């Protein structure tokens, strides 16, 4: 048998080895998570013992950390023991822990005080397979609050939906954020920037931009030509979302949303629907990213279009988390009063 004839066998054996390694890594990860949960369980049980609590009080974790480190080695710092205790308290049923996430993921999640927000990040992290760094970035940029504010309305149903399953990605508006955060570009707020410069920076940081866009996005290209009536126009950035099975066209604007922006995007979507879409593709979606998208302008500019066109704003810095949280709380309170 020649070398080429052996290749299919070799490939199959390699695939088996990779699957075995992945299985071992998954089993080790699950075992470690359960171990840390059990340690947390033991700590909480003994803390609730009146005699032990009276004897050690606030010194329990520091003393326990010293003894465990001396007898068992590294990994039992006071902060790590606090995380183990918190893991048990926040997840009293061990089976609710996701085997898709590591201990390092859960350390980041435990720092999220709101239970609904934490549940959202846990679900979306498992769905999108975020690394710990990516999870940290999404928490830091308040993704949960930005998704809730994307359509200007917040209700308990949307909160519960995000907490239970993450982003559903059943319809185009599910992917929208308000605002989009481009802190990874390193642009100083207030610094003048041309549209083409913003586009080039996003392309250079395409992996970060894809993370910000969300699950299922694949980059098709920039300055994609659209020919209408022998005239050439160019879409700033084109993506394909494999979950929605639709092209997503993005137009970058350095100004506030204007009525003519919506008409231009609608023409691009007409072209893609007719000339580019393949059988099985859903209607294309347009997103206009602008400096601000005032509600009244968006209502008149986007209403009644033949295609799905959305407008959102973007910022070059991480938004104030407290401000976003208060905005969500305000809208929820408003909903209760109606």
C-alpha positions in Angstrom: 0.0 0.0 0.0 1.4 3.4 -0.9 1.7 6.4 1.4 -1.4 8.1 0.1 -3.4 4.9 0.7 -2.4 5.0 4.4 -3.4 8.6 4.9 -7.1 8.0 5.6 -6.2 5.5 8.3 -3.7 7.9 9.8 -6.3 10.7 9.8 -8.8 8.5 11.5 -6.3 7.5 14.2 -5.4 11.2 14.7 -9.1 12.0 15.1 -9.5 9.3 17.7 -6.5 10.6 19.6 -7.8 14.1 19.6 -11.2 12.9 20.8 -9.6 10.9 23.6 -7.5 13.9 24.7 -10.6 16.1 24.7 -12.5 13.5 26.7 -9.7 13.3 29.3 -9.5 17.1 29.5 -13.3 17.3 30.0 -13.3 14.6 32.6 -10.4 16.3 34.5 -12.1 19.6 34.3 -15.4 18.2 35.6 -13.6 16.4 38.4 -11.8 19.5 39.5 -15.0 21.6 39.4 -16.7 19.0 41.6 -13.7 18.9 44.0 -13.7 22.7 44.4 -17.5 22.6 44.9 -17.1 19.9 47.6 -14.4 21.9 49.4 -16.7 24.9 49.4 -19.5 22.6 50.8 -17.2 21.5 53.7 -16.2 25.1 54.5 -19.8 26.3 54.6 -20.9 23.3 56.7 -18.2 24.0 59.3 -18.8 27.7 59.3 -22.4 27.0 60.2 -21.2 25.0 63.2 -21.6 27.3 66.2 -18.6 26.0 68.1 -16.2 26.2 65.2 -17.5 29.7 64.3 -17.0 30.9 67.8 -13.5 29.4 68.0 -12.1 30.7 64.7 -14.5 33.5 63.6 -13.0 35.7 60.9 -9.7 33.7 61.2 -11.1 30.5 59.7 -10.1 31.0 56.0 -6.6 32.5 56.7 -5.9 29.6 59.2 -7.3 27.0 56.9 -5.3 28.4 54.0 -2.0 28.2 55.9 -2.6 24.6 57.1 -3.8 23.3 53.6 -0.9 25.0 51.9 1.6 23.5 54.3 0.1 20.0 54.0 -1.1 19.9 50.4 0.8 22.6 48.5 -0.3 25.4 46.3 -3.9 26.2 45.3 -5.4 26.9 48.7 -4.9 30.7 49.0 -7.4 32.6 51.1 -9.0 34.1 47.9 -9.2 30.6 46.3 -10.9 29.2 49.3 -13.3 32.2 49.3 -14.1 31.3 45.6 -14.7 27.7 46.5 -17.1 28.7 49.3 -18.9 31.1 46.9 -19.1 28.4 44.2 -21.1 26.2 46.7 -23.3 29.1 47.9 -24.2 30.3 44.4 -24.5 26.8 42.9 -25.9 24.6 45.8 -26.7 21.9 43.3 -23.5 20.6 41.8 -25.2 19.3 38.7 -26.0 22.8 37.6 -22.4 23.6 36.9 -21.6 23.5 33.2 -18.9 21.0 32.2 -18.1 23.3 29.3 -16.6 25.9 31.6 -13.4 25.8 33.7 -12.7 26.8 37.2 -11.1 30.0 35.9 -14.4 30.8 34.1 -16.4 30.3 37.3 -14.0 32.6 39.2 -14.9 35.4 36.7 -18.6 34.5 37.0 -18.6 34.6 40.8 -17.5 38.2 40.6 -20.9 39.1 39.0 -23.2 40.1 41.8 -26.5 40.0 39.9 -27.8 36.4 39.7 -29.7 37.0 36.4 -26.6 38.6 34.8 -24.3 35.8 36.1 -26.6 33.2 34.7 -26.6 35.0 31.3 -22.9 35.1 31.1 -22.6 31.5 32.1 -25.1 30.4 29.4 -23.6 32.6 26.7 -20.0 31.6 27.6 -21.0 27.9 27.1 -22.9 28.7 23.9 -20.2 30.8 22.3 -17.2 28.9 23.9 -15.6 32.1 25.2 -12.1 31.9 26.6 -11.6 33.3 30.1 -10.2 36.5 28.5 -13.2 36.8 26.3 -15.6 36.2 29.2 -13.8 38.9 31.2 -14.1 41.3 28.4 -17.8 40.7 27.9 -18.5 41.2 31.6 -16.3 44.3 31.7 -18.2 45.9 28.8 -21.6 45.2 30.4 -22.8 43.0 27.5 -25.8 41.9 29.5 -27.1 45.4 30.1 -26.3 46.5 26.5 -28.4 43.6 25.1 -31.3 44.5 27.4 -31.1 48.1 26.2 -30.8 47.3 22.5 -34.4 48.0 21.6 -35.1 50.7 24.3 -37.5 48.4 26.2 -36.7 46.1 29.1 -39.2 43.7 30.7 -39.0 40.7 33.1 -39.5 38.3 30.2 -36.4 39.5 28.4 -34.4 39.4 31.6 -35.5 35.8 32.3 -34.9 34.7 28.7 -31.3 36.0 28.7 -30.7 34.4 32.1 -32.0 31.0 31.1 -30.5 30.6 27.6 -28.2 33.5 26.7 -28.9 35.1 23.4 -31.6 33.1 21.6 -30.4 34.3 18.1 -33.9 33.5 16.6 -34.4 36.8 14.9 -32.0 39.6 13.7 -32.9 42.0 16.6 -31.5 39.3 19.0 -28.0 40.2 18.0 -28.2 43.9 18.5 -26.4 45.8 21.3 -26.7 49.4 22.5 -24.0 50.7 22.3 -21.4 48.6 20.5 -18.0 48.9 22.3 -14.8 49.4 20.4 -12.4 49.9 23.3 -10.0 47.3 21.7 -9.2 49.9 19.0 -7.4 52.1 21.5 -9.0 55.3 20.1 -9.2 58.3 22.5 -12.8 59.5 22.9 -13.3 62.7 21.1 -10.5 62.1 18.7 -11.6 62.9 15.1 -11.6 59.8 12.9 -12.6 59.2 9.3 -15.0 56.4 8.3 -12.3 54.7 6.3 -9.9 54.9 9.3 -12.5 53.3 11.6 -13.1 50.6 9.0 -9.4 49.8 8.7 -8.9 49.6 12.5 -11.9 47.2 12.8 -10.4 45.0 10.1 -7.0 45.0 11.8 -8.8 43.9 15.0 -11.3 41.6 13.2 -11.2 38.9 15.9 -12.1 41.4 18.6 -14.8 42.9 16.3 -16.3 39.4 15.7 -16.4 38.8 19.5 -18.3 42.1 19.9 -20.7 41.3 17.1 -21.7 38.0 18.8 -22.2 34.3 17.9 -22.2 33.0 14.4 -20.6 35.9 12.6 -18.1 35.3 9.7 -16.3 38.1 8.0 -17.0 38.3 4.2 -15.2 41.4 3.3 -15.0 45.2 3.3 -16.0 47.7 0.7 -18.1 45.2 -1.1 -19.3 46.5 -4.4 -23.0 47.0 -5.2 -23.8 48.0 -8.8 -27.2 49.6 -9.3 -28.1 51.3 -12.7 -24.4 51.2 -13.8 -23.4 53.0 -10.7 -21.0 51.5 -8.2 -21.7 51.7 -4.4 -19.7 50.1 -1.6 -20.9 48.5 1.6 -18.4 49.2 4.4 -18.4 45.7 5.9 -20.3 42.5 5.1 -20.6 39.5 7.4 -22.6 36.2 7.2 -24.3 34.9 10.3 -24.5 31.1 10.1 -27.1 30.9 12.9 -29.5 33.4 11.3 -28.4 32.2 7.9 -28.3 35.7 6.6 -25.9 38.3 5.3 -25.4 41.2 7.7 -24.3 44.5 6.1 -22.8 47.1 8.3 -22.4 50.8 7.4 -20.1 52.9 9.5 -21.1 56.6 10.1 -19.2 59.3 11.9 -22.4 61.4 12.3 -25.7 61.0 14.0 -28.3 58.8 12.3 -29.8 60.5 9.3 -32.9 59.6 7.3 -30.8 59.1 4.1 -28.7 56.5 5.8 -31.7 54.2 6.1 -32.6 54.6 2.4 -29.1 53.8 1.3 -28.9 50.7 3.5 -32.3 49.5 2.2 -31.1 49.8 -1.4 -28.0 47.6 -0.5 -30.3 45.0 1.1 -32.5 44.9 -2.0 -29.4 44.2 -4.1 -28.2 41.4 -1.8 -31.6 39.8 -1.6 -31.8 39.7 -5.4 -28.2 39.3 -6.6 -26.2 37.7 -3.8 -28.5 35.5 -1.7 -28.4 31.8 -2.3 -31.3 29.3 -1.9 -31.7 28.7 1.8 -30.4 32.2 2.8 -32.8 34.3 4.9 -33.3 38.0 3.9 -30.2 40.1 4.5 -30.0 42.4 7.5 -28.6 45.9 7.7 -27.0 47.6 10.8 -26.1 51.3 10.7 -23.5 52.1 13.3 -23.5 55.8 14.0 -22.4 58.3 16.6 -25.9 58.4 18.1 -29.3 57.0 17.0 -32.0 59.3 18.4 -35.3 57.5 18.8 -37.4 60.0 16.9 -35.1 59.9 13.9 -34.8 56.1 14.0 -38.6 55.8 14.2 -39.2 57.8 11.0 -36.0 56.6 9.1 -36.4 52.9 9.8 -40.1 52.4 9.9 -41.9 50.8 6.9 -38.7 49.7 5.1 -39.0 46.6 2.9 -36.0 45.1 4.7 -34.8 44.8 8.3 -32.6 47.8 9.0 -31.4 48.6 12.5 -29.4 51.5 13.9 -27.1 51.5 16.9 -24.4 53.7 18.3 -20.8 52.8 19.2 -18.3 54.1 21.7 -14.5 53.8 21.9 -14.5 53.3 25.7 -16.0 50.9 28.2 -19.3 52.4 29.2 -20.1 53.3 32.8 -21.5 50.0 34.3 -23.4 51.7 37.1 -25.1 54.0 34.6 -26.2 51.1 32.4 -27.4 49.1 35.4 -29.4 52.0 36.7 -30.9 52.5 33.2 -32.1 48.9 33.1 -33.5 49.2 36.7 -35.3 52.4 35.7 -37.0 50.7 32.7 -38.0 47.7 34.8 -39.5 50.0 37.4 -41.3 51.9 34.6 -42.7 48.5 33.3 -44.0 47.7 36.8 -45.8 51.0 37.0 -47.6 50.7 33.7 
